[in-house]
Amino acid sequence: MGRLWLLTAGAVLYVAIPASGRTTVAQRLHLAARRTSSAADDSSVTDIVSGNVDTQQILQDTANSTAKLRRSMKVILGKSTEGMKSLKTLLTTNAKGTKALNDMLMEMGRLTERMDAFGGNMERCRKKIISLEEKDAEILTPSEADDPLLGATSLLQLHKHAEKLQSHVGMAHRILQSNGQQLQA
């Protein structure tokens, strides 16, 4: 893994990295290595193959390239860590927002149920009011009172009205008597 390979065909520095599907990281490392390696032309390749090049210089260049590559890797990994932290923060914020929306939807559901129940109660009240108004409207008109089929109904209504009238007259009589006794005293 940490080994460096110097290829004589292009004098390009490659780093062996595990195949983990991170092609962008591998591409970045490859480009960094290319930037740090010297531009080798055909004569330098021939010198390397024949052994006419100073090996100490090659080892020094390789060490410098390795140090630059380590710094580049450190920067890349630092940025990757920051990106992951940022992504984690965004996901946490998104989860909190989703929970708040879910709570609001649940409350809206409860309020809708309450509004439906209130609407049902209002409808029942309206029907009761209509039925009471219809009962009040059952008072017979004079033409209906003359109808022989409704005679029993009209007698019953007359009897109820007579009882009410009798109770009102009785109350008025008692009030008048009590006022008269107070005046005499």
Secondary structure as UniProt FT lines:
FT   STRAND          4..6
FT   TURN            8..10
FT   STRAND          13..15
FT   HELIX           23..36
FT   HELIX           42..50
FT   HELIX           55..136
FT   TURN            137..138
FT   HELIX           142..145
FT   HELIX           148..150
FT   HELIX           151..184
//
